[in-house]
Amino acid sequence: MIVLQARRHYKPIGLALLLLVVLVVVLPPLLLFPTYSPEMTTLTLPEPDVNGSMPLGTAMRDPGYSSVLSDHQMRIDEVSQLLWAIQGITHGSVFRAVPSAGATYPLEIFFVQMDESELEEGYYHYIPQEHQLEWVNTTVDRGTIVAAFVGDDRRAVLNVSTVFFILANYSRTTARYGNRGMQYVHLETGHAVQNFLLQLSSLGLKTRPIADFATVYVQSLLNTSFIPLVALPVGFGNSRAPVGQIGAHSSSVNEDEATVEQAITKRRSTRDYVNGTVPFALVTDILIDSSMIDYLDSDRSPLDVRVVIGQVDGIGLGVYNYWLRNASFTEVSTSDLRLDLMTAGLSQPWIEAAQLDIVVSVDMGLIVAEPDSAFAHRLAMYHVGMFAQNICLKCAAWGLGTVTVGAFYEDQVATVVDLPSDFKAIYIMPIGLTPEFLG
């Protein structure tokens, strides 16, 4: 890939003077603080760090949220790392850091740099296939950007220099899945937001995720037809436990765990499992850490989590309701219902083959009661995606396999796991043993 760069021409001056200026004045700051100009048509980003240092569980228990932000001048390696975590290629030539329905990848990532740091001011677009930035334009006015937000969100954006935006090209997914594809896009957005938050934690940075802003206005600023969904201003912040955190409860397993970056790199949609049993302590570790998500623009979670137990050592067969608030299980059924769940899941065999299945649902009663039920539904899908991404990463960290199943007979799934009438199943997530786990 050829990176195009604007060329400048200078009048000849004395060679000795020119060398002196370059060696003494120009070169040292460039080596320490390289500046990348949007006069480049594209900019190839530094390679992301796929090893990292922060254990995944540590990041999940202290994710990159903050209600108040202060400025941080973003380095180019930090920008590279965050873009990779949210939509970068992690395996093969197309597969990205988060799962996507049918590998349609509808998300596009833009960001605005409002003060010159290692990147000059401007609007940028991320190209995952080449891990490059594409310059959009250089006309940046902080007041114009801040005007897209209100209240505390506006103050957060006002205090930082860098704001990332997740946008959607819905047609990539709806062309294959029809109107249901919109739900898949919103789920994928939640997966991406959670990766971003965990990567921020690893970098020691914070964000205040914003889902309610002037989207058409932002669309015009970014000069794009894609639909803005979430804004992510980045800076330093105070420590604030996410609304969904389990309080005094913590993981019961001491693990030599993969880092955030290693888990993102290892995550796969795995459908082949081997026979054996999963320790119940491991199941609780996965669920507790995965529950620590922030409910964007909401005081309460609409999520309901049911666990269909098959081959788990330390708990009986059956269906259990897992309560996110206090990390407890309530027995719903005492039968192995994995076969029934597989039948309800369009006979996808990995649902029965897995040692357990997690069914993630939402309380539609809460959603339709909101003044803007469409927006509330979108938020709920973000929540499901964030929770599910944590499950995916925890499984990757442990060497377990999982996949997000979004197509099934909703009424039959509701019957199998005994959902209340107002609840709607969104994901089935089989969790199974892999040869890697068995060593």
Secondary structure, DSSP 8 states (H G I E B T S, - for coil): --------------HHHHHHHIIIIIHHHHHHS--B-TTSSEEE-----SS-SSBHHHHHHS-SB-SSEE-----HHHHHHHHHHHH-EEETTTEESS--GGG---EEEEEEE-S-SSB-SEEEEEETTTTEEEEEE----HHHHHTT--HHHHHHHHT-SEEEEEEE-THHHHHHHTTHHHHHHHHHHHHHHHHHHHHHHHHT-EE--B--S-HHHHHHHHT-SSEEEEEEEEEEE-----TT--TT---S------BHHHHHHH-------BSS-EEHHHHHHHHHHHT----TT-SS--EEEEEEESSEETS-SEEEEEETTTTEEEEEE-S--HHHHHHHTTT-HHHHHSSEEEEEEEEHHHHHTSSSHHHHHHHHHHHHHHHHHHHHHHHHHHT-EE--B--S-HHHHHHHHT--TTEEEEEEEEEEB-HHHH-
